[in-house]
């Protein structure tokens, strides 16, 4: 959003301003914004801001708001977030709800160890079942390529990554939530906050770097009283990273070496889902409905334009044009 547009809105007067730390600090430094009379400040996803390196700008912004009421929302209370609480929230009221960091007995953690040559076949069978699956990958390029591959293979798949605009993300998520697609390929940033109750499998193609990200991914299943499974696919002989993530996340997993066709894969995936029923196909200009010739001609003229004609008139000298 252009800064000039924001300045005009602020000059007209606003009751609520929703801002990112970087832009808000820019406006503060230019003297466009004065936060000294702010009555209430809400910091959302404080832990995520800390992960992205915004803890110092947030600290400066909170300092500029003086004695305002401060509300902080965070999925976890790690060291950096705790420092904000200690500095700015005096004797705060604390409200906690069971979240991703709580042990959920409805979620099973599985690590499938396989040879690199088997990865495609193992993964393909896992997403062939009728249940919904969210697949986490590291990059948007992988999300695009994998979604295209699965759609080409007849598995209805949507994708969710940072290069999609908000309307595309909303549409893809709605298609997944409503069952028009069974598989959602997602990156972590784009998938933050996904709430779909009936996800059967969370599949990790690329492991995360932080245990908190692992917990966030795992929290996409086992919701609303349903059970779910987190499946991490790792190469043979390279389990150290997943072992470290699970240890820091305080989760226990079952490790199994698998090959295509193993009974465990069939059990996790369930029966292969039937092909989707297609309600509409583009038949081009092929006509199936019965219609009279005059109506058909008028429709063709309306669509393509009527051809130009030269009409002849009959005179004494014969036909004239």
Residue frames relative to the residue before (quaternion, step in Angstrom):
aa qw qx qy qz dx dy dz
X 1.0000 0.0000 0.0000 0.0000 0.00 0.00 0.00
X 0.4715 -0.6790 0.4713 0.3074 3.63 -0.77 0.91
X 0.5497 -0.6351 0.4316 0.3289 3.56 -1.01 0.84
X 0.6125 0.5711 -0.3593 0.4119 3.60 0.99 -0.78
X 0.6388 0.5197 -0.3249 0.4651 3.58 1.03 -0.79
X 0.6527 0.5023 -0.3125 0.4734 3.58 1.01 -0.79
X 0.6355 0.5345 -0.3314 0.4479 3.59 0.98 -0.81
X 0.6462 0.5178 -0.3245 0.4571 3.59 0.95 -0.83
X 0.6521 0.5125 -0.3135 0.4624 3.57 0.97 -0.83
X 0.6701 0.4937 -0.3007 0.4656 3.58 0.97 -0.87
X 0.6467 0.5291 -0.3199 0.4467 3.59 1.01 -0.77
X 0.6313 0.5214 -0.3312 0.4690 3.58 1.14 -0.60
X 0.5117 -0.6445 0.4140 0.3891 3.56 1.23 -0.47
X 0.0286 0.7949 -0.6039 0.0504 3.59 -0.81 1.00
X 0.3991 -0.6976 0.5397 0.2505 3.55 -1.21 0.55
X 0.7847 0.1444 -0.0585 0.5999 3.57 1.15 -0.71
X 0.0632 -0.7743 0.6288 0.0331 3.57 -0.98 0.88
X 0.1450 -0.7632 0.6260 0.0682 3.56 -0.86 1.02
X 0.0688 0.8444 -0.5146 0.1319 3.56 -0.44 1.22
X 0.3884 -0.6353 0.6006 0.2913 3.50 -1.35 0.37
X 0.6296 -0.5753 0.3522 0.3856 3.61 -1.05 0.65
X 0.6639 0.5382 -0.3194 0.4093 3.58 0.91 -0.90
X 0.7042 0.4489 -0.2736 0.4772 3.60 0.77 -0.99
X 0.6366 0.5310 -0.3415 0.4429 3.60 0.97 -0.78
X 0.6536 0.4965 -0.3172 0.4750 3.60 0.97 -0.79
X 0.6052 0.5506 -0.3562 0.4513 3.61 1.01 -0.72
X 0.6937 0.4718 -0.2754 0.4694 3.57 0.87 -0.95
X 0.6146 0.5390 -0.3421 0.4633 3.57 1.11 -0.66
X 0.6783 0.5008 -0.2884 0.4538 3.59 0.91 -0.95
X 0.6880 0.4611 -0.2764 0.4875 3.60 1.13 -0.64
X 0.5068 -0.6720 0.4105 0.3508 3.58 1.25 -0.07
X 0.4333 0.7033 -0.4575 0.3291 3.57 1.25 0.27
X 0.7853 0.2246 -0.0962 0.5688 3.58 1.08 -0.78
X 0.0758 -0.7583 0.6467 0.0324 3.54 -1.08 0.87
X 0.1959 -0.8318 0.5143 0.0722 3.59 -0.51 1.18
X 0.3987 0.7663 -0.4463 0.2338 3.58 1.26 0.03
X 0.7486 0.3695 -0.2179 0.5055 3.61 1.12 -0.52
X 0.3620 0.7259 -0.5042 0.2962 3.57 1.21 0.34
X 0.3274 -0.7762 0.5118 0.1688 3.57 -0.87 0.94
X 0.8169 0.0759 0.0050 0.5717 3.59 1.05 -0.70
X 0.0804 -0.7870 0.6114 0.0195 3.59 -0.96 0.92
X 0.1085 -0.7817 0.6128 0.0399 3.57 -0.93 0.96
X 0.1186 -0.7641 0.6318 0.0545 3.57 -0.81 1.06
X 0.1170 -0.8076 0.5769 0.0369 3.57 -0.51 1.19
X 0.8375 0.1000 -0.1166 0.5244 3.57 -1.13 0.77
X 0.0311 0.8470 -0.5281 0.0526 3.56 0.83 1.01
X 0.6481 0.5224 -0.3310 0.4445 3.60 0.96 -0.77
X 0.6520 0.5043 -0.3165 0.4694 3.58 1.03 -0.77
X 0.6200 0.5280 -0.3419 0.4690 3.60 1.03 -0.72
X 0.6333 0.5252 -0.3285 0.4639 3.57 1.03 -0.78
X 0.6434 0.5247 -0.3196 0.4567 3.59 0.99 -0.84
X 0.7163 0.4445 -0.2473 0.4777 3.60 1.05 -0.76
X 0.5776 -0.6355 0.3575 0.3670 3.59 1.27 0.09
X 0.5098 0.6726 -0.4040 0.3528 3.60 1.21 0.39
X 0.3711 0.7653 -0.4779 0.2193 3.59 1.20 0.11
X 0.6617 0.5058 -0.3160 0.4544 3.64 0.99 -0.76
X 0.6545 0.4775 -0.3352 0.4809 3.67 0.86 -0.76
X 0.6358 0.5212 -0.3364 0.4593 3.60 0.98 -0.76
X 0.6309 0.5335 -0.3281 0.4580 3.57 1.02 -0.81
X 0.6716 0.4886 -0.3024 0.4677 3.61 0.91 -0.86
X 0.6428 0.5207 -0.3241 0.4590 3.59 1.01 -0.78
X 0.6605 0.4986 -0.3078 0.4695 3.59 0.92 -0.86
X 0.6197 0.5372 -0.3409 0.4595 3.59 1.05 -0.72
X 0.6735 0.5149 -0.2932 0.4421 3.58 1.00 -0.87
X 0.6613 0.5181 -0.3178 0.4395 3.62 1.16 -0.41
X 0.4194 -0.7620 0.4329 0.2368 3.59 1.26 0.16
X 0.8245 -0.2382 0.1991 0.4730 3.55 -0.94 -1.00
X 0.2884 0.7779 -0.5138 0.2186 3.60 1.10 0.47
X 0.5390 -0.5725 0.4887 0.3780 3.56 -1.28 0.32
X 0.1367 -0.8110 0.5678 0.0347 3.55 -0.88 0.96
X 0.0827 -0.7785 0.6221 0.0095 3.53 -0.93 1.04
X 0.0883 -0.8109 0.5785 -0.0011 3.55 -0.85 0.98
X 0.1080 -0.7782 0.6176 0.0355 3.54 -0.88 1.03
X 0.1275 0.7940 -0.5792 0.1339 3.57 -0.81 1.00
X 0.4595 -0.6788 0.4983 0.2824 3.57 -1.03 0.81
X 0.7842 0.1134 -0.0582 0.6073 3.59 1.16 -0.63
X 0.3117 -0.7304 0.5764 0.1927 3.54 -1.26 0.42
X 0.0638 0.8214 -0.5609 0.0810 3.56 0.43 1.23
X 0.7966 -0.3572 0.2039 0.4430 3.55 -1.35 0.00
X 0.6990 0.4765 -0.2859 0.4500 3.60 0.82 -0.94
X 0.6559 0.4871 -0.3129 0.4845 3.57 0.98 -0.80
X 0.6288 0.5375 -0.3340 0.4518 3.58 1.01 -0.78
X 0.6229 0.5387 -0.3464 0.4493 3.59 1.09 -0.66
X 0.6181 0.5256 -0.3401 0.4754 3.60 1.08 -0.65
X 0.6433 0.5246 -0.3180 0.4579 3.55 0.96 -0.89
X 0.6818 0.5051 -0.2882 0.4438 3.58 0.87 -0.98
X 0.7207 0.4648 -0.2556 0.4464 3.58 0.95 -0.90
X 0.8321 0.2802 -0.1017 0.4677 3.60 0.83 -0.96
X 0.7317 0.3777 -0.2362 0.5159 3.62 1.12 -0.40
X 0.1543 -0.8083 0.5661 0.0487 3.56 -0.35 1.27
X 0.8351 -0.1253 0.0316 0.5347 3.54 -0.69 1.18
X 0.1022 0.8605 -0.4947 0.0661 3.60 0.80 0.99
X 0.4544 -0.5918 0.5743 0.3369 3.52 -1.33 0.32
X 0.1453 -0.7996 0.5803 0.0524 3.60 -0.84 0.98
X 0.0708 -0.7834 0.6174 0.0070 3.54 -0.81 1.07
X 0.0399 -0.8079 0.5877 -0.0179 3.56 -0.75 1.06
X 0.0862 -0.7546 0.6478 0.0587 3.52 -1.15 0.75
X 0.5847 -0.5665 0.4204 0.4005 3.62 -1.07 0.59
X 0.0052 0.8301 -0.5552 0.0525 3.56 -0.70 1.03
X 0.8162 -0.2859 0.1944 0.4629 3.51 -1.29 -0.42
X 0.6606 0.5175 -0.3186 0.4408 3.59 1.10 -0.61
X 0.5920 0.5547 -0.3747 0.4488 3.59 1.24 -0.28
X 0.5122 -0.6369 0.4778 0.3220 3.55 -1.06 0.74
X 0.1303 -0.7868 0.6020 0.0390 3.58 -0.74 1.10
X 0.3330 -0.7819 0.4963 0.1771 3.55 -0.46 1.23
X 0.6075 0.5599 -0.3551 0.4376 3.59 1.26 -0.23
X 0.6668 0.4638 -0.2997 0.5004 3.60 1.27 -0.12
X 0.1678 -0.7677 0.6137 0.0772 3.55 -0.84 1.05
X 0.2350 -0.7726 0.5779 0.1179 3.58 -0.96 0.87
X 0.0250 -0.8061 0.5891 -0.0505 3.55 -0.73 1.15
X 0.1304 -0.7510 0.6415 0.0859 3.53 -1.09 0.78
X 0.1344 -0.7902 0.5961 0.0458 3.57 -0.60 1.17
X 0.1480 -0.7933 0.5891 0.0401 3.54 -0.57 1.22
X 0.1191 0.8108 -0.5588 0.1268 3.56 -0.63 1.08
X 0.5662 -0.5690 0.4621 0.3768 3.55 -1.25 0.32
X 0.6314 -0.5742 0.3597 0.3772 3.62 -1.00 0.75
X 0.6550 0.5318 -0.3254 0.4271 3.60 1.00 -0.73
X 0.6927 0.4660 -0.2761 0.4762 3.59 1.22 -0.38
X 0.4436 0.7422 -0.4446 0.2337 3.61 1.19 -0.33
X 0.6633 0.5186 -0.3196 0.4346 3.61 0.83 -0.95
X 0.7056 0.4668 -0.2800 0.4537 3.59 0.82 -0.94
X 0.6308 0.5208 -0.3349 0.4677 3.59 1.01 -0.76
X 0.6811 0.4850 -0.2854 0.4683 3.57 0.86 -0.96
X 0.6437 0.5430 -0.3255 0.4299 3.58 0.89 -0.93
X 0.6725 0.4851 -0.3065 0.4674 3.60 0.93 -0.86
X 0.6195 0.5641 -0.3512 0.4179 3.61 1.00 -0.72
X 0.7561 0.3766 -0.2118 0.4915 3.60 0.96 -0.82
X 0.5051 0.6504 -0.4305 0.3696 3.60 1.23 0.17
X 0.5488 0.6378 -0.3966 0.3672 3.59 1.20 -0.33
X 0.6200 -0.5813 0.3885 0.3561 3.55 -1.27 0.32
X 0.5804 0.5908 -0.3774 0.4143 3.62 1.22 -0.33
X 0.5444 -0.6177 0.4575 0.3358 3.56 -1.25 0.44
X 0.0965 -0.7861 0.6096 0.0330 3.55 -1.12 0.77
X 0.1626 -0.7284 0.6537 0.1252 3.54 -1.12 0.77
X 0.1467 -0.7979 0.5835 0.0354 3.55 -0.73 1.13
X 0.1909 -0.8007 0.5608 0.0889 3.57 -0.68 1.10
X 0.0255 -0.7747 0.6314 -0.0248 3.53 -0.97 1.02
X 0.6062 -0.6123 0.3852 0.3304 3.55 -1.24 0.41
X 0.8303 0.1811 -0.0594 0.5238 3.60 0.87 -0.89
X 0.6038 -0.5615 0.4291 0.3690 3.55 -1.27 0.44
X 0.5918 0.5656 -0.3753 0.4348 3.61 1.10 -0.58
X 0.6523 0.4961 -0.3100 0.4821 3.56 1.00 -0.83
X 0.6247 0.5457 -0.3391 0.4438 3.58 0.98 -0.82
X 0.6730 0.4922 -0.2985 0.4644 3.59 0.89 -0.92
X 0.6944 0.4890 -0.2855 0.4440 3.58 0.80 -1.03
X 0.6909 0.4801 -0.2886 0.4570 3.58 0.89 -0.91
X 0.6279 0.5280 -0.3372 0.4618 3.59 1.00 -0.75
X 0.6517 0.5082 -0.3119 0.4688 3.58 0.98 -0.85
X 0.6496 0.5271 -0.3168 0.4470 3.59 0.96 -0.88
X 0.6852 0.4788 -0.2921 0.4646 3.59 0.91 -0.88
X 0.6350 0.5118 -0.3382 0.4695 3.60 0.98 -0.74
X 0.6377 0.5196 -0.3185 0.4711 3.57 1.03 -0.80
X 0.6893 0.4670 -0.2660 0.4858 3.58 1.14 -0.66
X 0.6003 -0.6147 0.3421 0.3805 3.60 1.26 0.16
X 0.5658 0.5609 -0.3991 0.4539 3.59 1.24 0.34
X 0.3808 -0.7466 0.4901 0.2395 3.64 -0.40 1.15
X 0.0544 0.8266 -0.5446 0.1312 3.56 -0.49 1.25
X 0.1375 -0.7526 0.6384 0.0843 3.54 -1.13 0.78
X 0.2357 -0.7712 0.5701 0.1572 3.58 -1.24 0.32
X 0.1285 -0.7769 0.6155 0.0333 3.51 -1.24 0.61
X 0.2873 0.7467 -0.5574 0.2219 3.58 -0.47 1.21
X 0.7372 -0.4982 0.2738 0.3652 3.52 -1.32 0.33
X 0.6372 0.5400 -0.3412 0.4311 3.62 1.15 -0.36
X 0.5846 0.5577 -0.3809 0.4495 3.58 1.24 -0.14
X 0.4274 -0.6779 0.5177 0.2994 3.58 -1.02 0.68
X 0.7267 -0.4683 0.2734 0.4218 3.56 -1.27 0.30
X 0.6539 0.5124 -0.3310 0.4475 3.60 0.93 -0.78
X 0.6395 0.5109 -0.3263 0.4728 3.59 1.05 -0.73
X 0.6433 0.5119 -0.3271 0.4660 3.59 0.96 -0.81
X 0.6604 0.5141 -0.3076 0.4527 3.56 0.90 -0.95
X 0.6642 0.5045 -0.3037 0.4605 3.58 0.94 -0.90
X 0.6814 0.4884 -0.2996 0.4555 3.61 0.87 -0.90
X 0.6516 0.5037 -0.3141 0.4723 3.56 1.00 -0.81
X 0.6356 0.5207 -0.3287 0.4656 3.59 1.03 -0.76
X 0.6321 0.5300 -0.3310 0.4582 3.60 0.97 -0.79
X 0.6662 0.4867 -0.2925 0.4835 3.56 1.03 -0.82
X 0.6738 0.5125 -0.2933 0.4442 3.57 0.87 -0.97
X 0.7367 0.4214 -0.2224 0.4799 3.58 0.99 -0.86
X 0.5856 -0.6461 0.3419 0.3502 3.60 1.27 0.09
X 0.4416 0.6856 -0.4739 0.3322 3.59 1.21 0.21
X 0.7434 0.1461 -0.1421 0.6371 3.57 1.26 -0.38
X 0.3729 -0.7433 0.5151 0.2075 3.58 -1.07 0.72
X 0.7651 0.3112 -0.1477 0.5440 3.56 1.19 -0.54
X 0.0886 -0.7652 0.6362 0.0425 3.55 -1.07 0.85
X 0.1767 -0.7663 0.6117 0.0858 3.58 -0.69 1.13
X 0.0394 0.8482 -0.5186 0.1000 3.57 -0.51 1.16
X 0.3163 -0.6677 0.6289 0.2419 3.51 -1.34 0.46
X 0.6745 -0.5474 0.3151 0.3822 3.57 -1.18 0.50
X 0.6677 0.5100 -0.3216 0.4365 3.59 0.83 -0.95
X 0.6978 0.4749 -0.2782 0.4584 3.57 0.88 -0.95
X 0.7196 0.4721 -0.2484 0.4445 3.59 1.04 -0.74
X 0.4359 0.7114 -0.4643 0.2972 3.57 1.22 -0.12
X 0.8236 0.2153 -0.1740 0.4950 3.57 -0.76 1.05
X 0.3709 0.7120 -0.5146 0.3011 3.64 1.19 0.27
X 0.0228 -0.7895 0.6133 -0.0074 3.57 -0.91 0.95
X 0.2092 0.7274 -0.6183 0.2118 3.54 -0.23 1.35
X 0.3967 -0.7987 0.4025 0.2067 3.55 -0.42 1.23
X 0.7935 0.3674 -0.1703 0.4544 3.62 0.94 -0.79
X 0.2662 0.7525 -0.5500 0.2456 3.59 0.89 0.93
X 0.3053 -0.7855 0.5165 0.1517 3.57 -0.64 1.13
X 0.8152 0.1124 -0.0149 0.5680 3.57 0.89 -1.00
X 0.1184 -0.6981 0.6960 0.1191 3.51 -1.24 0.66
X 0.0871 -0.8192 0.5669 -0.0049 3.57 -0.53 1.21
X 0.1833 -0.7830 0.5880 0.0871 3.56 -0.81 1.02
X 0.1972 -0.7643 0.6079 0.0865 3.54 -0.53 1.25
X 0.7582 0.1523 -0.0849 0.6283 3.57 1.05 -0.86
X 0.3915 -0.7279 0.5131 0.2316 3.58 -0.78 1.01
X 0.4789 -0.6601 0.4851 0.3155 3.62 -1.06 0.61
X 0.5347 -0.6192 0.4675 0.3349 3.56 -1.31 0.20
X 0.7724 0.3044 -0.1486 0.5372 3.59 1.11 -0.68
X 0.5399 -0.6335 0.4433 0.3327 3.56 -1.04 0.73
X 0.6017 0.5642 -0.3672 0.4299 3.60 1.09 -0.61
X 0.6207 0.5197 -0.3389 0.4794 3.57 1.11 -0.64
X 0.6012 0.5460 -0.3511 0.4659 3.57 1.07 -0.71
X 0.6712 0.4984 -0.2957 0.4622 3.58 0.90 -0.93
X 0.6367 0.5217 -0.3306 0.4617 3.55 1.01 -0.79
X 0.6456 0.5077 -0.3236 0.4698 3.58 0.92 -0.86
X 0.6662 0.5175 -0.3050 0.4420 3.57 0.86 -0.98
X 0.6533 0.5495 -0.3083 0.4196 3.56 1.08 -0.71
X 0.5354 0.6159 -0.4199 0.3971 3.61 1.24 -0.01
X 0.7254 0.3220 -0.2297 0.5634 3.62 1.25 -0.16
X 0.7316 0.4064 -0.2993 0.4582 3.57 -1.29 0.15
X 0.4298 0.7130 -0.4416 0.3346 3.58 1.11 0.69
X 0.8440 0.1963 -0.1428 0.4783 3.55 -1.32 0.45
X 0.7307 -0.4556 0.2382 0.4492 3.56 0.95 0.91
X 0.5667 0.5861 -0.3944 0.4239 3.60 1.24 0.07
X 0.4316 -0.6683 0.5336 0.2871 3.56 -1.24 0.42
X 0.0084 -0.7966 0.6045 -0.0053 3.57 -1.22 0.44
X 0.2855 -0.7535 0.5724 0.1521 3.53 -1.31 0.26
X 0.2262 -0.7302 0.6292 0.1405 3.54 -1.07 0.84
X 0.0854 -0.8075 0.5836 -0.0033 3.57 -0.63 1.17
X 0.0852 -0.7729 0.6281 0.0289 3.56 -0.77 1.08
X 0.1875 -0.7811 0.5892 0.0876 3.57 -0.70 1.12
X 0.0330 0.8182 -0.5685 0.0793 3.58 -0.53 1.19
X 0.5433 -0.6286 0.4412 0.3393 3.61 -1.10 0.62
X 0.6197 -0.5457 0.4232 0.3729 3.52 -1.20 0.56
X 0.8242 0.2164 -0.1788 0.4918 3.58 -0.88 0.99
X 0.7156 0.3983 -0.2516 0.5158 3.62 1.25 0.10
X 0.2625 0.7972 -0.4950 0.2249 3.54 0.72 1.13
X 0.4356 0.7344 -0.4540 0.2545 3.61 1.19 -0.17
X 0.6613 0.5229 -0.3231 0.4299 3.59 0.90 -0.86
X 0.6913 0.4567 -0.2960 0.4753 3.60 0.82 -0.91
X 0.6011 0.5487 -0.3645 0.4525 3.59 1.08 -0.62
X 0.6658 0.5001 -0.3016 0.4644 3.59 0.97 -0.83
X 0.6415 0.5243 -0.3230 0.4574 3.59 0.98 -0.82
X 0.6833 0.4849 -0.2872 0.4642 3.56 0.87 -0.93
X 0.6289 0.5371 -0.3367 0.4502 3.57 1.04 -0.73
X 0.6979 0.4561 -0.2741 0.4794 3.60 0.89 -0.94
X 0.6763 0.4741 -0.2868 0.4854 3.58 1.13 -0.62
X 0.3446 -0.7585 0.4771 0.2797 3.58 1.32 -0.18
X 0.4851 0.6220 -0.4606 0.4071 3.54 0.86 1.05
X 0.2757 -0.7416 0.5886 0.1661 3.54 -1.14 0.67
X 0.0975 -0.8017 0.5894 0.0204 3.55 -0.98 0.89
X 0.4014 -0.6671 0.5699 0.2627 3.52 -1.31 0.40
X 0.2133 -0.7856 0.5738 0.0899 3.56 -0.70 1.13
X 0.0628 0.8018 -0.5891 0.0786 3.59 -0.82 1.02
X 0.3139 -0.7111 0.5927 0.2109 3.56 -0.97 0.86
X 0.0417 -0.8332 0.5504 -0.0335 3.57 -0.70 1.08
X 0.1350 -0.7282 0.6635 0.1058 3.47 -1.43 0.37
X 0.6621 -0.4880 0.3565 0.4433 3.61 -1.16 0.34
X 0.7842 0.3215 -0.2464 0.4701 3.56 -0.98 0.88
X 0.4678 0.6795 -0.4545 0.3360 3.61 1.23 -0.12
X 0.6084 -0.5992 0.3917 0.3427 3.54 -1.11 0.77
X 0.6132 0.5685 -0.3573 0.4162 3.60 1.03 -0.73
X 0.6451 0.5153 -0.3247 0.4614 3.59 0.97 -0.82
X 0.6374 0.5172 -0.3229 0.4711 3.57 1.00 -0.82
X 0.6576 0.5214 -0.3047 0.4504 3.57 1.01 -0.84
X 0.6789 0.4874 -0.2951 0.4631 3.58 0.91 -0.90
X 0.7227 0.4541 -0.2495 0.4574 3.58 0.91 -0.91
X 0.3125 -0.7284 0.5405 0.2821 3.56 0.94 -0.90
X 0.7357 -0.4036 0.2867 0.4623 3.59 -1.26 0.03
X 0.5573 -0.6036 0.4490 0.3515 3.56 -1.11 0.66
X 0.4292 -0.7178 0.4930 0.2400 3.56 -0.81 1.04
X 0.5190 -0.6238 0.4712 0.3455 3.60 -1.07 0.63
X 0.6249 -0.5264 0.3957 0.4193 3.60 -1.18 0.40
X 0.5588 -0.6164 0.4247 0.3570 3.61 -1.06 0.62
X 0.4159 -0.6703 0.5539 0.2664 3.54 -1.19 0.65
X 0.2301 -0.7926 0.5547 0.1056 3.56 -0.69 1.12
X 0.2999 -0.7838 0.5231 0.1484 3.57 -0.69 1.12
X 0.8155 0.1222 -0.0413 0.5642 3.59 1.09 -0.54
X 0.0105 -0.7583 0.6519 -0.0017 3.53 -1.04 0.89
X 0.4318 -0.6864 0.5207 0.2670 3.56 -1.14 0.63
X 0.1375 -0.8223 0.5510 0.0374 3.59 -0.44 1.26
X 0.5002 -0.6630 0.4312 0.3525 3.58 1.21 0.23
X 0.7769 -0.3183 0.2387 0.4880 3.59 -0.83 -0.98
X 0.3905 0.7107 -0.4954 0.3114 3.60 1.21 0.32
X 0.1947 -0.7997 0.5623 0.0794 3.58 -0.82 1.06
X 0.1618 -0.8021 0.5727 0.0502 3.56 -0.85 1.05
X 0.6422 0.5207 -0.3262 0.4582 3.58 1.10 -0.70
X 0.4690 -0.6629 0.5014 0.2987 3.56 -1.08 0.71
X 0.1379 0.7776 -0.6042 0.1064 3.57 -0.95 0.85
X 0.5274 -0.6251 0.4568 0.3498 3.57 -1.14 0.47
X 0.6731 -0.5400 0.3337 0.3795 3.55 -1.23 0.50
X 0.6405 0.5353 -0.3357 0.4365 3.58 0.96 -0.84
X 0.6561 0.4996 -0.3143 0.4702 3.56 0.97 -0.85
X 0.6378 0.5274 -0.3284 0.4551 3.59 0.97 -0.81
X 0.6631 0.5071 -0.3104 0.4547 3.58 0.95 -0.89
X 0.6604 0.5099 -0.3175 0.4506 3.57 0.95 -0.85
X 0.6425 0.5169 -0.3270 0.4616 3.58 1.05 -0.72
X 0.6390 0.5163 -0.3239 0.4693 3.58 1.02 -0.78
X 0.6512 0.5054 -0.3223 0.4654 3.61 0.97 -0.86
X 0.6538 0.5190 -0.3190 0.4487 3.59 0.97 -0.85
X 0.7005 0.4709 -0.2712 0.4625 3.55 1.03 -0.77
X 0.8222 0.2564 -0.0946 0.4993 3.56 0.85 -0.99
X 0.5295 -0.6141 0.4266 0.4005 3.60 1.22 -0.25
X 0.4537 -0.7005 0.4807 0.2690 3.57 -0.89 0.91
X 0.4904 -0.6604 0.4701 0.3201 3.63 -0.95 0.74
X 0.4842 -0.6547 0.4973 0.2993 3.57 -1.13 0.69
X 0.0962 -0.8035 0.5866 0.0328 3.58 -0.94 0.91
X 0.2497 -0.7150 0.6270 0.1825 3.54 -1.24 0.54
X 0.1825 -0.8058 0.5564 0.0881 3.57 -0.45 1.19
X 0.3212 -0.7499 0.5516 0.1737 3.65 -0.96 0.90
X 0.1778 -0.7622 0.6107 0.1202 3.57 -1.11 0.68
X 0.3943 -0.7438 0.4975 0.2090 3.55 -0.95 0.86
X 0.0048 0.7995 -0.6000 0.0292 3.60 -0.75 1.04
X 0.7352 -0.4025 0.2769 0.4699 3.51 -1.26 -0.16
X 0.7079 0.4447 -0.2713 0.4771 3.54 1.09 -0.56
X 0.6957 -0.3984 0.2664 0.5350 3.53 1.21 0.32
X 0.7295 -0.3795 0.3132 0.4751 3.54 -1.11 -0.67
X 0.1233 -0.7827 0.6061 0.0693 3.55 -0.97 0.87
X 0.2649 -0.7598 0.5748 0.1489 3.58 -1.12 0.71
